[in-house]
Amino acid sequence: MNAPLRKDELLAVMLAPARHSPERSRALPAACYRDPAESVKLEAEKPKPKPKKPKPPKVNKKWR
């Protein structure tokens, strides 16, 4: 027969859809919530990109 559900069973039934299709978080990245003075850098403070050294082409030494 139909007995009343216990509280833990009722909670499991109520939360079942959330486990199958959880809602994506709409929170912004953590850096967006910090003090802007810490995260914003001026052009002079940004690291300069280093030029890449040209590498010689790879040679398959087996077939030489």
SVG drawing of the C-alpha trace seen along z (x, -y; Angstrom):
<svg xmlns="http://www.w3.org/2000/svg" viewBox="-2 -52 74 54">
<polyline fill="none" stroke="black" stroke-width="0.4" points="0.0,0.0 1.0,-3.6 2.7,-4.6 3.8,-8.2 7.3,-8.9 10.0,-9.6 11.7,-13.0 15.0,-11.6 13.0,-9.8 11.0,-12.9 14.1,-15.0 15.7,-12.4 12.5,-12.5 12.4,-16.3 16.1,-16.7 16.2,-13.9 15.7,-16.3 18.6,-18.5 21.0,-15.6 20.0,-14.7 20.1,-18.2 22.0,-20.5 21.7,-24.2 25.0,-25.8 26.4,-28.4 26.0,-32.0 28.8,-33.3 31.6,-35.3 35.2,-34.2 36.7,-34.9 38.9,-37.8 35.7,-39.8 34.9,-40.0 38.3,-41.2 39.5,-44.7 40.1,-46.1 43.3,-47.7 44.8,-44.3 43.6,-42.7 43.9,-45.7 47.4,-46.2 48.7,-49.2 50.6,-48.8 53.9,-49.5 53.2,-46.8 52.3,-44.0 55.1,-41.6 56.5,-42.0 56.2,-39.0 59.5,-37.2 60.5,-36.5 60.6,-32.8 63.9,-31.3 63.7,-29.7 64.1,-25.9 65.9,-23.9 63.6,-21.5 63.4,-18.0 65.3,-15.4 64.4,-11.7 67.8,-10.2 66.7,-6.6 66.5,-7.1 69.7,-9.1"/>
</svg>
